[in-house]
Amino acid sequence: MTDLTVLAVGAHPDDIELGCGATLWRHHRAGAHVIMVCVTDGMLGPGEVAKRQSEAHKAAKILGADLRMLGLSDGATNPDASMVRPIEAILDEYHPQIIYTHAEDDSHQDHRNTASAVISAARNYTTILNFQSPSSRNFSPQLFVGLEPKDLKRKKRALRAHSTQVSNSARVDLSAVDAAAHYWGSQARTTMAEPFEVTRALFGFHPSGRIVRWSPDGFSEGD
C-alpha cells in the first residue's frame, strides 16, 4: 500500500475510463486510493440517467475506484462557482497528490468546462494531468504512462460496463482503444501507453541528487 491519493474528474460517465482508465488501474494495483468524479448526469447520451449512473458505479468498481457524481446538467455546464465549488469540496475532502481531467482544447463544451473548473479548483495543488478524449483538438502530450496488457484489458472491461455506450451504440469503439494504446506507446518508445498533457507536475530529487521519477506505482529514483 502507498499513501498516494489520486483523483480523476470527467464530464460524463465513461470519459474517465476512456481517458485514463488503465492508469487509474495501475494506481490501484500499486495501492493508491483512487477517486473518480463524474460532473454531469449523462442524460444527453444513449440510455436513461439511472442506467448510466449504475454503469458508472460498476465501471469504477472494476477499476478499484470510489465514485462521486455531481449530477450537473449534461450539455449545460458552466465553469463558474456552481461547478468549481463542488470540485473544491471534494479536493478538500481527499487532498489528492495527483489530479487527472480533460485536456483543455476540446470541441465538447462539457469537456472544456470541466478542465477549466478543475484547474481553477485545484489552483493550489501540485500535479494536474490532462487526458485525451475523442473530441480533443490539437492534443500534444508531454507525459506517457506505460501499460502492461493486463492494464489495457482492465480498461476495456471497465468500458464494457458502460453497455449503453459500447454494446448498444457506436459511441465507444474498443478497437480504437487498442489502436490508441499502441500508437501512444510507439510515441513514448514503449509497447503501450496512455498520454497526458501537463498543466502542472511536481518532481523531486533524491538526496543523491538524482531526479525522482513519477509512475503510477509511486516515485522512484531515476538516472
C-alpha positions in Angstrom: 0.0 0.0 0.0 1.0 3.6 -0.6 -0.3 6.8 0.9 -0.9 8.2 -2.6 -4.4 9.6 -3.3 -5.4 10.1 -7.0 -8.5 11.9 -8.2 -9.8 11.9 -11.8 -12.6 14.3 -12.9 -14.6 13.7 -16.1 -17.6 15.4 -17.7 -19.7 12.3 -18.5 -19.9 8.7 -17.4 -17.2 6.8 -19.4 -15.0 9.9 -20.1 -12.5 9.0 -17.3 -12.4 5.3 -18.3 -11.6 6.3 -21.9 -9.0 8.9 -21.0 -7.1 7.3 -18.1 -8.8 4.1 -17.1 -5.6 1.9 -17.4 -3.6 4.5 -15.5 -6.1 4.5 -12.7 -6.0 0.7 -12.5 -2.2 0.9 -12.3 -2.5 3.3 -9.4 -5.0 1.0 -7.7 -2.6 -2.0 -8.3 0.1 0.0 -6.6 -2.1 0.6 -3.5 -3.2 4.1 -4.1 -6.7 5.4 -3.1 -8.4 6.3 -6.4 -11.5 8.6 -6.6 -13.4 9.2 -9.8 -15.7 12.3 -10.1 -18.3 12.4 -12.8 -19.6 16.0 -13.3 -22.8 15.5 -15.3 -25.7 13.1 -15.3 -25.1 12.0 -18.9 -28.7 12.5 -19.8 -28.0 13.5 -23.4 -26.2 10.3 -24.3 -27.7 6.9 -25.1 -29.5 5.3 -22.2 -31.6 6.6 -19.3 -29.9 8.5 -16.5 -30.4 5.8 -13.8 -28.9 3.2 -16.1 -25.9 5.4 -16.9 -25.3 6.0 -13.2 -25.5 2.3 -12.5 -23.0 1.6 -15.3 -20.6 4.3 -13.9 -20.6 2.7 -10.4 -19.9 -0.7 -11.9 -17.0 0.6 -14.0 -15.5 2.4 -11.1 -15.6 -0.8 -9.0 -13.8 -2.6 -11.8 -11.0 0.0 -11.7 -10.8 -0.2 -7.9 -12.1 3.4 -7.5 -14.6 5.2 -5.4 -17.1 7.2 -7.5 -18.7 10.6 -6.8 -21.4 12.0 -9.1 -22.1 15.8 -9.1 -25.3 15.5 -11.2 -24.9 18.7 -13.2 -26.9 19.0 -16.4 -25.4 17.3 -19.4 -24.5 19.8 -22.1 -25.2 22.8 -19.9 -22.1 23.1 -17.7 -20.5 26.4 -16.9 -17.1 26.8 -15.3 -18.3 29.2 -12.7 -18.8 28.9 -8.9 -21.6 26.4 -9.4 -19.1 24.0 -10.9 -15.9 24.9 -9.2 -17.1 24.8 -5.6 -18.3 21.2 -5.6 -15.0 20.2 -7.1 -13.1 22.3 -4.4 -15.1 20.5 -1.7 -14.1 17.1 -3.0 -10.4 18.2 -3.2 -10.6 19.5 0.4 -12.0 16.1 1.4 -9.4 13.9 -0.2 -6.3 16.1 -0.8 -5.1 14.1 -3.8 -1.4 14.3 -4.8 -2.3 13.7 -8.5 -5.3 15.0 -10.4 -6.5 13.9 -13.8 -9.0 15.7 -16.0 -9.8 16.5 -19.6 -7.4 18.3 -22.0 -8.4 22.0 -22.2 -8.6 22.1 -26.0 -11.8 20.1 -26.8 -14.7 20.6 -29.1 -17.2 19.4 -26.5 -18.2 22.2 -24.2 -18.6 20.0 -21.1 -15.1 18.7 -21.6 -13.7 22.2 -21.9 -15.6 23.5 -18.9 -14.7 20.5 -16.7 -11.0 21.1 -17.5 -11.3 24.8 -16.7 -13.2 24.2 -13.5 -10.8 21.5 -12.3 -7.8 23.8 -13.0 -9.5 26.6 -11.1 -10.5 24.4 -8.1 -7.0 22.8 -8.0 -5.0 26.0 -8.2 -3.2 25.2 -5.0 -2.4 21.5 -6.0 0.9 20.5 -7.5 0.1 17.9 -10.2 -2.6 18.2 -12.8 -2.5 15.9 -15.8 -4.9 16.2 -18.8 -6.2 13.2 -20.7 -7.3 12.8 -24.3 -11.0 12.5 -25.4 -12.3 11.5 -28.8 -13.3 15.2 -29.2 -9.9 16.6 -28.2 -8.3 19.1 -30.5 -4.5 19.7 -31.0 -3.7 17.2 -28.3 0.1 17.3 -27.7 1.0 15.1 -24.7 4.3 15.5 -22.8 3.9 12.6 -20.3 3.1 9.0 -21.0 2.2 6.1 -18.7 3.4 2.8 -19.9 0.9 0.0 -19.8 1.0 -3.8 -19.4 -1.5 -6.0 -21.3 -3.5 -6.5 -18.1 -3.9 -2.8 -17.7 -5.4 -2.3 -21.1 -7.6 -5.4 -20.5 -8.9 -3.9 -17.3 -9.6 -0.6 -19.0 -11.7 -2.3 -21.7 -13.5 -4.3 -19.1 -14.5 -1.0 -17.4 -15.6 0.5 -20.7 -17.8 -2.6 -21.4 -19.6 -1.9 -18.1 -21.0 1.2 -20.0 -23.2 -1.1 -22.1 -25.4 1.8 -23.3 -22.2 3.4 -24.9 -20.4 0.2 -26.0 -22.7 -2.7 -26.7 -25.8 -0.7 -27.6 -24.3 2.1 -29.6 -21.2 3.1 -31.5 -20.1 5.8 -29.0 -17.1 3.8 -27.8 -15.0 1.7 -30.2 -12.9 -0.8 -28.3 -10.7 -1.5 -31.3 -9.8 2.2 -31.4 -8.9 2.0 -27.7 -6.4 -0.8 -28.6 -5.1 1.2 -31.5 -4.6 4.3 -29.4 -2.7 2.5 -26.7 -0.3 1.1 -29.2 0.1 4.4 -31.1 0.9 6.3 -28.0 3.1 3.5 -26.8 5.2 4.0 -30.0 5.4 7.7 -29.4 6.7 7.0 -25.9 9.1 4.4 -27.2 7.4 1.5 -25.4 4.7 -1.0 -26.3 1.5 0.6 -25.0 0.8 3.9 -23.1 -1.8 6.4 -22.1 -0.9 10.0 -23.0 -1.3 13.2 -20.9 -0.8 16.9 -21.4 0.7 18.5 -18.3 -1.0 21.5 -16.7 1.5 21.2 -13.8 3.7 18.5 -12.4 6.0 18.5 -9.4 9.1 16.3 -9.4 11.5 15.9 -6.5 15.1 14.9 -6.0 16.7 12.1 -4.1 19.4 13.1 -1.5 21.9 11.7 -4.0 21.0 14.4 -6.4 19.2 12.1 -8.8 15.7 13.1 -10.0 12.8 11.2 -8.6 10.7 9.9 -11.4 6.9 9.5 -11.2 4.9 6.5 -12.2 1.6 5.1 -11.2 3.5 2.7 -8.9 4.9 5.7 -7.0 8.0 7.7 -7.1 11.4 6.1 -7.9 15.0 7.2 -8.2 15.9 7.9 -11.8 19.2 8.2 -13.6 
